[in-house]
Amino acid sequence: MAKRFSEKLLYRIRNEVPLASLLRETLQQPCKKSEGYDRFLCPKCGDFNTAINPRNNLGRCFRCEENFAM
C-alpha cells in the first residue's frame, strides 16, 4: 500500500501543530495546565498522569507508559 503522506510532511505537521491545541480544540479531549505542563486525559487508562513535552510536541502517560504523537 502506498503511503498517503511523506515522512517529511508528517514530521513538519507534528512540529507545527501544538498537541495540546489539537487535543483540546479538535478532539475535545479534557486537558489542563498543572505544574507548568499541559496535561491531558489519557485515552488508554483515563488518568491525568500525563504531560506534553514542549520541546518535541509529544505526549506521555506515566501511568500506562504510553507515548502519544499526533
N, CA, C, O and CB atoms as a CASP TS submission, in Angstrom:
PFRMAT TS
TARGET T0000
AUTHOR 0000-0000-0000
METHOD Language model
MODEL 1
PARENT N/A
ATOM      1  N   MET     1       0.842  -1.178   0.000  1.00  0.00           N
ATOM      2  CA  MET     1       0.000   0.000   0.000  1.00  0.00           C
ATOM      3  C   MET     1       0.889   1.244   0.000  1.00  0.00           C
ATOM      4  O   MET     1       1.828   1.335   0.791  1.00  0.00           O
ATOM      5  CB  MET     1      -0.959  -0.003   1.221  1.00  0.00           C
ATOM      6  N   ALA     2       0.602   2.182  -0.866  1.00  0.00           N
ATOM      7  CA  ALA     2       1.388   3.421  -0.958  1.00  0.00           C
ATOM      8  C   ALA     2       1.076   4.324   0.232  1.00  0.00           C
ATOM      9  O   ALA     2      -0.055   4.365   0.716  1.00  0.00           O
ATOM     10  CB  ALA     2       1.095   4.165  -2.291  1.00  0.00           C
ATOM     11  N   LYS     3       2.089   5.041   0.692  1.00  0.00           N
ATOM     12  CA  LYS     3       1.895   5.984   1.786  1.00  0.00           C
ATOM     13  C   LYS     3       1.161   7.215   1.270  1.00  0.00           C
ATOM     14  O   LYS     3       1.458   7.718   0.187  1.00  0.00           O
ATOM     15  CB  LYS     3       3.249   6.380   2.421  1.00  0.00           C
ATOM     16  N   ARG     4       0.209   7.691   2.047  1.00  0.00           N
ATOM     17  CA  ARG     4      -0.559   8.869   1.646  1.00  0.00           C
ATOM     18  C   ARG     4       0.211  10.153   1.911  1.00  0.00           C
ATOM     19  O   ARG     4       0.062  11.131   1.179  1.00  0.00           O
ATOM     20  CB  ARG     4      -1.893   8.905   2.378  1.00  0.00           C
ATOM     21  N   PHE     5       1.038  10.153   2.959  1.00  0.00           N
ATOM     22  CA  PHE     5       1.777  11.346   3.341  1.00  0.00           C
ATOM     23  C   PHE     5       3.248  10.996   3.503  1.00  0.00           C
ATOM     24  O   PHE     5       3.587   9.926   4.007  1.00  0.00           O
ATOM     25  CB  PHE     5       1.211  11.956   4.645  1.00  0.00           C
ATOM     26  N   SER     6       4.104  11.889   3.079  1.00  0.00           N
ATOM     27  CA  SER     6       5.536  11.636   3.211  1.00  0.00           C
ATOM     28  C   SER     6       5.958  11.777   4.672  1.00  0.00           C
ATOM     29  O   SER     6       5.297  12.448   5.464  1.00  0.00           O
ATOM     30  CB  SER     6       6.347  12.603   2.318  1.00  0.00           C
ATOM     31  N   GLU     7       7.055  11.140   5.002  1.00  0.00           N
ATOM     32  CA  GLU     7       7.603  11.249   6.357  1.00  0.00           C
ATOM     33  C   GLU     7       7.934  12.705   6.684  1.00  0.00           C
ATOM     34  O   GLU     7       7.730  13.161   7.809  1.00  0.00           O
ATOM     35  CB  GLU     7       8.864  10.367   6.505  1.00  0.00           C
ATOM     36  N   LYS     8       8.442  13.421   5.694  1.00  0.00           N
ATOM     37  CA  LYS     8       8.812  14.826   5.885  1.00  0.00           C
ATOM     38  C   LYS     8       7.590  15.675   6.227  1.00  0.00           C
ATOM     39  O   LYS     8       7.654  16.516   7.123  1.00  0.00           O
ATOM     40  CB  LYS     8       9.497  15.374   4.625  1.00  0.00           C
ATOM     41  N   LEU     9       6.482  15.463   5.525  1.00  0.00           N
ATOM     42  CA  LEU     9       5.259  16.209   5.797  1.00  0.00           C
ATOM     43  C   LEU     9       4.712  15.876   7.183  1.00  0.00           C
ATOM     44  O   LEU     9       4.326  16.783   7.920  1.00  0.00           O
ATOM     45  CB  LEU     9       4.205  15.910   4.727  1.00  0.00           C
ATOM     46  N   LEU    10       4.672  14.610   7.548  1.00  0.00           N
ATOM     47  CA  LEU    10       4.176  14.211   8.864  1.00  0.00           C
ATOM     48  C   LEU    10       5.039  14.801   9.977  1.00  0.00           C
ATOM     49  O   LEU    10       4.514  15.237  11.001  1.00  0.00           O
ATOM     50  CB  LEU    10       4.139  12.682   8.979  1.00  0.00           C
ATOM     51  N   TYR    11       6.341  14.818   9.789  1.00  0.00           N
ATOM     52  CA  TYR    11       7.250  15.401  10.777  1.00  0.00           C
ATOM     53  C   TYR    11       6.988  16.901  10.920  1.00  0.00           C
ATOM     54  O   TYR    11       6.969  17.430  12.031  1.00  0.00           O
ATOM     55  CB  TYR    11       8.723  15.149  10.379  1.00  0.00           C
ATOM     56  N   ARG    12       6.787  17.579   9.793  1.00  0.00           N
ATOM     57  CA  ARG    12       6.516  19.017   9.825  1.00  0.00           C
ATOM     58  C   ARG    12       5.199  19.315  10.535  1.00  0.00           C
ATOM     59  O   ARG    12       5.133  20.235  11.351  1.00  0.00           O
ATOM     60  CB  ARG    12       6.485  19.586   8.402  1.00  0.00           C
ATOM     61  N   ILE    13       4.159  18.555  10.238  1.00  0.00           N
ATOM     62  CA  ILE    13       2.858  18.757  10.892  1.00  0.00           C
ATOM     63  C   ILE    13       2.978  18.505  12.388  1.00  0.00           C
ATOM     64  O   ILE    13       2.450  19.275  13.190  1.00  0.00           O
ATOM     65  CB  ILE    13       1.781  17.829  10.277  1.00  0.00           C
ATOM     66  N   ARG    14       3.662  17.442  12.767  1.00  0.00           N
ATOM     67  CA  ARG    14       3.834  17.127  14.185  1.00  0.00           C
ATOM     68  C   ARG    14       4.489  18.280  14.938  1.00  0.00           C
ATOM     69  O   ARG    14       4.142  18.552  16.087  1.00  0.00           O
ATOM     70  CB  ARG    14       4.668  15.860  14.347  1.00  0.00           C
ATOM     71  N   ASN    15       5.421  18.945  14.301  1.00  0.00           N
ATOM     72  CA  ASN    15       6.140  20.021  14.964  1.00  0.00           C
ATOM     73  C   ASN    15       5.446  21.375  14.876  1.00  0.00           C
ATOM     74  O   ASN    15       5.737  22.260  15.680  1.00  0.00           O
ATOM     75  CB  ASN    15       7.502  20.132  14.386  1.00  0.00           C
ATOM     76  N   GLU    16       4.544  21.560  13.930  1.00  0.00           N
ATOM     77  CA  GLU    16       3.888  22.852  13.754  1.00  0.00           C
ATOM     78  C   GLU    16       2.518  22.947  14.419  1.00  0.00           C
ATOM     79  O   GLU    16       2.059  24.049  14.719  1.00  0.00           O
ATOM     80  CB  GLU    16       3.747  23.139  12.299  1.00  0.00           C
ATOM     81  N   VAL    17       1.866  21.832  14.650  1.00  0.00           N
ATOM     82  CA  VAL    17       0.544  21.835  15.284  1.00  0.00           C
ATOM     83  C   VAL    17       0.726  21.448  16.748  1.00  0.00           C
ATOM     84  O   VAL    17       1.092  20.311  17.044  1.00  0.00           O
ATOM     85  CB  VAL    17      -0.450  20.851  14.554  1.00  0.00           C
ATOM     86  N   PRO    18       0.472  22.386  17.676  1.00  0.00           N
ATOM     87  CA  PRO    18       0.640  22.058  19.099  1.00  0.00           C
ATOM     88  C   PRO    18      -0.302  20.927  19.529  1.00  0.00           C
ATOM     89  O   PRO    18      -1.513  20.998  19.316  1.00  0.00           O
ATOM     90  CB  PRO    18       0.388  23.306  19.966  1.00  0.00           C
ATOM     91  N   LEU    19       0.268  19.893  20.131  1.00  0.00           N
ATOM     92  CA  LEU    19      -0.517  18.733  20.559  1.00  0.00           C
ATOM     93  C   LEU    19      -1.616  19.132  21.533  1.00  0.00           C
ATOM     94  O   LEU    19      -2.727  18.606  21.456  1.00  0.00           O
ATOM     95  CB  LEU    19       0.390  17.688  21.202  1.00  0.00           C
ATOM     96  N   ALA    20      -1.324  20.053  22.449  1.00  0.00           N
ATOM     97  CA  ALA    20      -2.330  20.482  23.431  1.00  0.00           C
ATOM     98  C   ALA    20      -3.542  21.104  22.727  1.00  0.00           C
ATOM     99  O   ALA    20      -4.681  20.818  23.097  1.00  0.00           O
ATOM    100  CB  ALA    20      -1.715  21.496  24.432  1.00  0.00           C
ATOM    101  N   SER    21      -3.312  21.941  21.729  1.00  0.00           N
ATOM    102  CA  SER    21      -4.425  22.555  20.978  1.00  0.00           C
ATOM    103  C   SER    21      -5.218  21.509  20.207  1.00  0.00           C
ATOM    104  O   SER    21      -6.448  21.547  20.180  1.00  0.00           O
ATOM    105  CB  SER    21      -3.895  23.622  20.006  1.00  0.00           C
ATOM    106  N   LEU    22      -4.514  20.583  19.588  1.00  0.00           N
ATOM    107  CA  LEU    22      -5.185  19.520  18.840  1.00  0.00           C
ATOM    108  C   LEU    22      -6.083  18.699  19.764  1.00  0.00           C
ATOM    109  O   LEU    22      -7.235  18.425  19.428  1.00  0.00           O
ATOM    110  CB  LEU    22      -4.149  18.608  18.152  1.00  0.00           C
ATOM    111  N   LEU    23      -5.565  18.312  20.913  1.00  0.00           N
ATOM    112  CA  LEU    23      -6.352  17.516  21.861  1.00  0.00           C
ATOM    113  C   LEU    23      -7.558  18.291  22.382  1.00  0.00           C
ATOM    114  O   LEU    23      -8.670  17.765  22.428  1.00  0.00           O
ATOM    115  CB  LEU    23      -5.478  17.073  23.032  1.00  0.00           C
ATOM    116  N   ARG    24      -7.332  19.530  22.772  1.00  0.00           N
ATOM    117  CA  ARG    24      -8.387  20.329  23.405  1.00  0.00           C
ATOM    118  C   ARG    24      -9.438  20.787  22.392  1.00  0.00           C
ATOM    119  O   ARG    24     -10.633  20.597  22.616  1.00  0.00           O
ATOM    120  CB  ARG    24      -7.777  21.545  24.106  1.00  0.00           C
ATOM    121  N   GLU    25      -9.012  21.381  21.295  1.00  0.00           N
ATOM    122  CA  GLU    25      -9.944  22.038  20.380  1.00  0.00           C
ATOM    123  C   GLU    25     -10.525  21.109  19.318  1.00  0.00           C
ATOM    124  O   GLU    25     -11.714  21.198  19.011  1.00  0.00           O
ATOM    125  CB  GLU    25      -9.256  23.181  19.706  1.00  0.00           C
ATOM    126  N   THR    26      -9.734  20.244  18.768  1.00  0.00           N
ATOM    127  CA  THR    26     -10.208  19.397  17.674  1.00  0.00           C
ATOM    128  C   THR    26     -10.790  18.082  18.176  1.00  0.00           C
ATOM    129  O   THR    26     -11.871  17.670  17.755  1.00  0.00           O
ATOM    130  CB  THR    26      -9.077  19.117  16.704  1.00  0.00           C
ATOM    131  N   LEU    27     -10.066  17.425  19.080  1.00  0.00           N
ATOM    132  CA  LEU    27     -10.510  16.116  19.563  1.00  0.00           C
ATOM    133  C   LEU    27     -11.386  16.180  20.810  1.00  0.00           C
ATOM    134  O   LEU    27     -11.907  15.161  21.265  1.00  0.00           O
ATOM    135  CB  LEU    27      -9.320  15.260  19.847  1.00  0.00           C
ATOM    136  N   GLN    28     -11.548  17.408  21.370  1.00  0.00           N
ATOM    137  CA  GLN    28     -12.391  17.607  22.560  1.00  0.00           C
ATOM    138  C   GLN    28     -11.950  16.736  23.733  1.00  0.00           C
ATOM    139  O   GLN    28     -12.777  16.291  24.529  1.00  0.00           O
ATOM    140  CB  GLN    28     -13.849  17.310  22.225  1.00  0.00           C
ATOM    141  N   GLN    29     -10.647  16.494  23.835  1.00  0.00           N
ATOM    142  CA  GLN    29     -10.077  15.685  24.921  1.00  0.00           C
ATOM    143  C   GLN    29      -9.858  16.594  26.134  1.00  0.00           C
ATOM    144  O   GLN    29      -9.288  17.675  25.984  1.00  0.00           O
ATOM    145  CB  GLN    29      -8.724  14.999  24.477  1.00  0.00           C
ATOM    146  N   PRO    30     -10.294  16.186  27.332  1.00  0.00           N
ATOM    147  CA  PRO    30     -10.062  17.012  28.520  1.00  0.00           C
ATOM    148  C   PRO    30      -8.574  17.273  28.741  1.00  0.00           C
ATOM    149  O   PRO    30      -7.761  16.349  28.728  1.00  0.00           O
ATOM    150  CB  PRO    30     -10.661  16.339  29.755  1.00  0.00           C
ATOM    151  N   CYS    31      -8.227  18.560  28.948  1.00  0.00           N
ATOM    152  CA  CYS    31      -6.845  18.976  29.177  1.00  0.00           C
ATOM    153  C   CYS    31      -6.814  19.974  30.318  1.00  0.00           C
ATOM    154  O   CYS    31      -7.818  20.617  30.623  1.00  0.00           O
ATOM    155  CB  CYS    31      -6.221  19.587  27.893  1.00  0.00           C
ATOM    156  N   LYS    32      -5.661  20.099  30.941  1.00  0.00           N
ATOM    157  CA  LYS    32      -5.470  21.100  31.985  1.00  0.00           C
ATOM    158  C   LYS    32      -3.991  21.444  32.069  1.00  0.00           C
ATOM    159  O   LYS    32      -3.138  20.699  31.587  1.00  0.00           O
ATOM    160  CB  LYS    32      -6.001  20.592  33.357  1.00  0.00           C
ATOM    161  N   LYS    33      -3.703  22.579  32.687  1.00  0.00           N
ATOM    162  CA  LYS    33      -2.325  23.008  32.908  1.00  0.00           C
ATOM    163  C   LYS    33      -2.018  22.720  34.374  1.00  0.00           C
ATOM    164  O   LYS    33      -2.759  23.144  35.261  1.00  0.00           O
ATOM    165  CB  LYS    33      -2.111  24.544  32.549  1.00  0.00           C
ATOM    166  N   SER    34      -0.927  22.000  34.628  1.00  0.00           N
ATOM    167  CA  SER    34      -0.552  21.643  36.000  1.00  0.00           C
ATOM    168  C   SER    34       0.965  21.597  36.104  1.00  0.00           C
ATOM    169  O   SER    34       1.632  20.981  35.272  1.00  0.00           O
ATOM    170  CB  SER    34      -1.175  20.275  36.417  1.00  0.00           C
ATOM    171  N   GLU    35       1.500  22.241  37.115  1.00  0.00           N
ATOM    172  CA  GLU    35       2.946  22.260  37.361  1.00  0.00           C
ATOM    173  C   GLU    35       3.718  22.733  36.135  1.00  0.00           C
ATOM    174  O   GLU    35       4.830  22.268  35.883  1.00  0.00           O
ATOM    175  CB  GLU    35       3.430  20.871  37.773  1.00  0.00           C
ATOM    176  N   GLY    36       3.133  23.657  35.370  1.00  0.00           N
ATOM    177  CA  GLY    36       3.789  24.211  34.195  1.00  0.00           C
ATOM    178  C   GLY    36       3.706  23.354  32.946  1.00  0.00           C
ATOM    179  O   GLY    36       4.279  23.716  31.918  1.00  0.00           O
ATOM    180  N   TYR    37       3.013  22.234  33.005  1.00  0.00           N
ATOM    181  CA  TYR    37       2.885  21.337  31.852  1.00  0.00           C
ATOM    182  C   TYR    37       1.434  21.231  31.420  1.00  0.00           C
ATOM    183  O   TYR    37       0.517  21.277  32.240  1.00  0.00           O
ATOM    184  CB  TYR    37       3.443  19.942  32.182  1.00  0.00           C
ATOM    185  N   ASP    38       1.244  21.088  30.104  1.00  0.00           N
ATOM    186  CA  ASP    38      -0.081  20.743  29.596  1.00  0.00           C
ATOM    187  C   ASP    38      -0.293  19.267  29.862  1.00  0.00           C
ATOM    188  O   ASP    38       0.550  18.438  29.522  1.00  0.00           O
ATOM    189  CB  ASP    38      -0.228  21.078  28.068  1.00  0.00           C
ATOM    190  N   ARG    39      -1.413  18.945  30.465  1.00  0.00           N
ATOM    191  CA  ARG    39      -1.750  17.554  30.764  1.00  0.00           C
ATOM    192  C   ARG    39      -3.071  17.221  30.080  1.00  0.00           C
ATOM    193  O   ARG    39      -3.907  18.099  29.863  1.00  0.00           O
ATOM    194  CB  ARG    39      -1.839  17.308  32.309  1.00  0.00           C
ATOM    195  N   PHE    40      -3.249  15.964  29.747  1.00  0.00           N
ATOM    196  CA  PHE    40      -4.460  15.527  29.054  1.00  0.00           C
ATOM    197  C   PHE    40      -4.930  14.224  29.660  1.00  0.00           C
ATOM    198  O   PHE    40      -4.154  13.493  30.276  1.00  0.00           O
ATOM    199  CB  PHE    40      -4.212  15.365  27.532  1.00  0.00           C
ATOM    200  N   LEU    41      -6.198  13.942  29.480  1.00  0.00           N
ATOM    201  CA  LEU    41      -6.769  12.690  29.965  1.00  0.00           C
ATOM    202  C   LEU    41      -6.324  11.582  29.021  1.00  0.00           C
ATOM    203  O   LEU    41      -6.646  11.605  27.833  1.00  0.00           O
ATOM    204  CB  LEU    41      -8.335  12.766  30.059  1.00  0.00           C
ATOM    205  N   CYS    42      -5.588  10.621  29.548  1.00  0.00           N
ATOM    206  CA  CYS    42      -5.058   9.531  28.719  1.00  0.00           C
ATOM    207  C   CYS    42      -6.220   8.716  28.138  1.00  0.00           C
ATOM    208  O   CYS    42      -7.073   8.235  28.884  1.00  0.00           O
ATOM    209  CB  CYS    42      -4.104   8.612  29.552  1.00  0.00           C
ATOM    210  N   PRO    43      -6.255   8.561  26.810  1.00  0.00           N
ATOM    211  CA  PRO    43      -7.340   7.784  26.211  1.00  0.00           C
ATOM    212  C   PRO    43      -7.241   6.286  26.498  1.00  0.00           C
ATOM    213  O   PRO    43      -8.215   5.553  26.324  1.00  0.00           O
ATOM    214  CB  PRO    43      -7.356   8.006  24.724  1.00  0.00           C
ATOM    215  N   LYS    44      -6.076   5.835  26.934  1.00  0.00           N
ATOM    216  CA  LYS    44      -5.890   4.405  27.201  1.00  0.00           C
ATOM    217  C   LYS    44      -6.303   4.030  28.625  1.00  0.00           C
ATOM    218  O   LYS    44      -7.059   3.079  28.823  1.00  0.00           O
ATOM    219  CB  LYS    44      -4.434   4.015  26.967  1.00  0.00           C
ATOM    220  N   CYS    45      -5.805   4.783  29.623  1.00  0.00           N
ATOM    221  CA  CYS    45      -6.086   4.406  31.017  1.00  0.00           C
ATOM    222  C   CYS    45      -7.018   5.379  31.741  1.00  0.00           C
ATOM    223  O   CYS    45      -7.504   5.067  32.828  1.00  0.00           O
ATOM    224  CB  CYS    45      -4.794   4.304  31.782  1.00  0.00           C
ATOM    225  N   GLY    46      -7.278   6.564  31.148  1.00  0.00           N
ATOM    226  CA  GLY    46      -8.208   7.514  31.756  1.00  0.00           C
ATOM    227  C   GLY    46      -7.636   8.306  32.911  1.00  0.00           C
ATOM    228  O   GLY    46      -8.402   8.836  33.715  1.00  0.00           O
ATOM    229  N   ASP    47      -6.329   8.410  33.028  1.00  0.00           N
ATOM    230  CA  ASP    47      -5.686   9.150  34.114  1.00  0.00           C
ATOM    231  C   ASP    47      -5.099  10.454  33.584  1.00  0.00           C
ATOM    232  O   ASP    47      -4.803  10.569  32.395  1.00  0.00           O
ATOM    233  CB  ASP    47      -4.583   8.295  34.782  1.00  0.00           C
ATOM    234  N   PHE    48      -4.933  11.435  34.470  1.00  0.00           N
ATOM    235  CA  PHE    48      -4.305  12.697  34.107  1.00  0.00           C
ATOM    236  C   PHE    48      -2.818  12.703  34.426  1.00  0.00           C
ATOM    237  O   PHE    48      -2.209  13.773  34.434  1.00  0.00           O
ATOM    238  CB  PHE    48      -4.988  13.842  34.821  1.00  0.00           C
ATOM    239  N   ASN    49      -2.218  11.569  34.684  1.00  0.00           N
ATOM    240  CA  ASN    49      -0.781  11.483  34.979  1.00  0.00           C
ATOM    241  C   ASN    49      -0.008  11.511  33.660  1.00  0.00           C
ATOM    242  O   ASN    49       0.695  10.564  33.305  1.00  0.00           O
ATOM    243  CB  ASN    49      -0.443  10.180  35.798  1.00  0.00           C
ATOM    244  N   THR    50      -0.162  12.627  32.947  1.00  0.00           N
ATOM    245  CA  THR    50       0.387  12.790  31.607  1.00  0.00           C
ATOM    246  C   THR    50       1.121  14.114  31.511  1.00  0.00           C
ATOM    247  O   THR    50       1.022  14.951  32.407  1.00  0.00           O
ATOM    248  CB  THR    50      -0.723  12.710  30.543  1.00  0.00           C
ATOM    249  N   ALA    51       1.847  14.302  30.440  1.00  0.00           N
ATOM    250  CA  ALA    51       2.484  15.589  30.155  1.00  0.00           C
ATOM    251  C   ALA    51       2.782  15.661  28.671  1.00  0.00           C
ATOM    252  O   ALA    51       2.945  14.643  27.999  1.00  0.00           O
ATOM    253  CB  ALA    51       3.786  15.780  30.993  1.00  0.00           C
ATOM    254  N   ILE    52       2.849  16.892  28.174  1.00  0.00           N
ATOM    255  CA  ILE    52       3.256  17.143  26.800  1.00  0.00           C
ATOM    256  C   ILE    52       4.593  17.855  26.853  1.00  0.00           C
ATOM    257  O   ILE    52       4.716  18.919  27.460  1.00  0.00           O
ATOM    258  CB  ILE    52       2.186  17.985  26.017  1.00  0.00           C
ATOM    259  N   ASN    53       5.582  17.273  26.225  1.00  0.00           N
ATOM    260  CA  ASN    53       6.915  17.866  26.197  1.00  0.00           C
ATOM    261  C   ASN    53       6.916  18.997  25.168  1.00  0.00           C
ATOM    262  O   ASN    53       6.740  18.736  23.978  1.00  0.00           O
ATOM    263  CB  ASN    53       8.009  16.792  25.858  1.00  0.00           C
ATOM    264  N   PRO    54       7.111  20.248  25.597  1.00  0.00           N
ATOM    265  CA  PRO    54       7.067  21.361  24.643  1.00  0.00           C
ATOM    266  C   PRO    54       8.234  21.370  23.651  1.00  0.00           C
ATOM    267  O   PRO    54       8.129  21.988  22.592  1.00  0.00           O
ATOM    268  CB  PRO    54       7.049  22.662  25.396  1.00  0.00           C
ATOM    269  N   ARG    55       9.330  20.705  23.970  1.00  0.00           N
ATOM    270  CA  ARG    55      10.484  20.678  23.060  1.00  0.00           C
ATOM    271  C   ARG    55      10.226  19.833  21.819  1.00  0.00           C
ATOM    272  O   ARG    55      10.665  20.186  20.724  1.00  0.00           O
ATOM    273  CB  ARG    55      11.708  20.147  23.787  1.00  0.00           C
ATOM    274  N   ASN    56       9.509  18.708  21.985  1.00  0.00           N
ATOM    275  CA  ASN    56       9.293  17.837  20.824  1.00  0.00           C
ATOM    276  C   ASN    56       7.813  17.620  20.497  1.00  0.00           C
ATOM    277  O   ASN    56       7.485  16.876  19.573  1.00  0.00           O
ATOM    278  CB  ASN    56       9.951  16.502  21.065  1.00  0.00           C
ATOM    279  N   ASN    57       6.910  18.275  21.261  1.00  0.00           N
ATOM    280  CA  ASN    57       5.471  18.227  20.995  1.00  0.00           C
ATOM    281  C   ASN    57       4.908  16.806  21.088  1.00  0.00           C
ATOM    282  O   ASN    57       3.978  16.455  20.362  1.00  0.00           O
ATOM    283  CB  ASN    57       5.183  18.801  19.617  1.00  0.00           C
ATOM    284  N   LEU    58       5.470  15.996  21.978  1.00  0.00           N
ATOM    285  CA  LEU    58       4.994  14.633  22.180  1.00  0.00           C
ATOM    286  C   LEU    58       4.376  14.500  23.563  1.00  0.00           C
ATOM    287  O   LEU    58       4.801  15.162  24.510  1.00  0.00           O
ATOM    288  CB  LEU    58       6.140  13.620  22.000  1.00  0.00           C
ATOM    289  N   GLY    59       3.371  13.639  23.671  1.00  0.00           N
ATOM    290  CA  GLY    59       2.712  13.398  24.949  1.00  0.00           C
ATOM    291  C   GLY    59       3.122  12.051  25.521  1.00  0.00           C
ATOM    292  O   GLY    59       3.521  11.141  24.794  1.00  0.00           O
ATOM    293  N   ARG    60       3.014  11.946  26.837  1.00  0.00           N
ATOM    294  CA  ARG    60       3.370  10.695  27.522  1.00  0.00           C
ATOM    295  C   ARG    60       2.443  10.493  28.706  1.00  0.00           C
ATOM    296  O   ARG    60       2.182  11.428  29.463  1.00  0.00           O
ATOM    297  CB  ARG    60       4.857  10.710  27.990  1.00  0.00           C
ATOM    298  N   CYS    61       1.943   9.273  28.867  1.00  0.00           N
ATOM    299  CA  CYS    61       1.208   8.887  30.065  1.00  0.00           C
ATOM    300  C   CYS    61       2.179   8.109  30.946  1.00  0.00           C
ATOM    301  O   CYS    61       2.744   7.098  30.526  1.00  0.00           O
ATOM    302  CB  CYS    61      -0.080   8.032  29.716  1.00  0.00           C
ATOM    303  N   PHE    62       2.363   8.587  32.157  1.00  0.00           N
ATOM    304  CA  PHE    62       3.316   7.950  33.057  1.00  0.00           C
ATOM    305  C   PHE    62       2.696   6.768  33.798  1.00  0.00           C
ATOM    306  O   PHE    62       3.416   5.938  34.352  1.00  0.00           O
ATOM    307  CB  PHE    62       3.846   8.965  34.054  1.00  0.00           C
ATOM    308  N   ARG    63       1.389   6.689  33.811  1.00  0.00           N
ATOM    309  CA  ARG    63       0.726   5.563  34.470  1.00  0.00           C
ATOM    310  C   ARG    63       0.781   4.310  33.602  1.00  0.00           C
ATOM    311  O   ARG    63       1.224   3.254  34.054  1.00  0.00           O
ATOM    312  CB  ARG    63      -0.732   5.915  34.794  1.00  0.00           C
ATOM    313  N   CYS    64       0.331   4.429  32.361  1.00  0.00           N
ATOM    314  CA  CYS    64       0.330   3.233  31.486  1.00  0.00           C
ATOM    315  C   CYS    64       1.566   3.178  30.587  1.00  0.00           C
ATOM    316  O   CYS    64       1.721   2.253  29.791  1.00  0.00           O
ATOM    317  CB  CYS    64      -0.937   3.215  30.614  1.00  0.00           C
ATOM    318  N   GLU    65       2.449   4.184  30.723  1.00  0.00           N
ATOM    319  CA  GLU    65       3.719   4.238  29.994  1.00  0.00           C
ATOM    320  C   GLU    65       3.533   4.236  28.473  1.00  0.00           C
ATOM    321  O   GLU    65       4.311   3.622  27.743  1.00  0.00           O
ATOM    322  CB  GLU    65       4.590   3.066  30.399  1.00  0.00           C
ATOM    323  N   GLU    66       2.496   4.927  28.013  1.00  0.00           N
ATOM    324  CA  GLU    66       2.204   5.036  26.588  1.00  0.00           C
ATOM    325  C   GLU    66       2.666   6.393  26.082  1.00  0.00           C
ATOM    326  O   GLU    66       2.511   7.398  26.775  1.00  0.00           O
ATOM    327  CB  GLU    66       0.693   4.833  26.311  1.00  0.00           C
ATOM    328  N   ASN    67       3.234   6.434  24.875  1.00  0.00           N
ATOM    329  CA  ASN    67       3.632   7.686  24.230  1.00  0.00           C
ATOM    330  C   ASN    67       2.588   8.066  23.189  1.00  0.00           C
ATOM    331  O   ASN    67       1.971   7.209  22.557  1.00  0.00           O
ATOM    332  CB  ASN    67       5.039   7.558  23.576  1.00  0.00           C
ATOM    333  N   PHE    68       2.407   9.377  23.030  1.00  0.00           N
ATOM    334  CA  PHE    68       1.415   9.866  22.072  1.00  0.00           C
ATOM    335  C   PHE    68       2.017  10.949  21.192  1.00  0.00           C
ATOM    336  O   PHE    68       2.686  11.858  21.683  1.00  0.00           O
ATOM    337  CB  PHE    68       0.172  10.403  22.801  1.00  0.00           C
ATOM    338  N   ALA    69       1.781  10.850  19.911  1.00  0.00           N
ATOM    339  CA  ALA    69       2.136  11.878  18.938  1.00  0.00           C
ATOM    340  C   ALA    69       0.899  12.139  18.112  1.00  0.00           C
ATOM    341  O   ALA    69      -0.036  11.339  18.097  1.00  0.00           O
ATOM    342  CB  ALA    69       3.352  11.448  18.037  1.00  0.00           C
ATOM    343  N   MET    70       0.902  13.228  17.448  1.00  0.00           N
ATOM    344  CA  MET    70      -0.271  13.481  16.635  1.00  0.00           C
ATOM    345  C   MET    70      -0.201  12.752  15.321  1.00  0.00           C
ATOM    346  O   MET    70      -1.119  12.857  14.507  1.00  0.00           O
ATOM    347  CB  MET    70      -0.437  14.951  16.397  1.00  0.00           C
TER
END
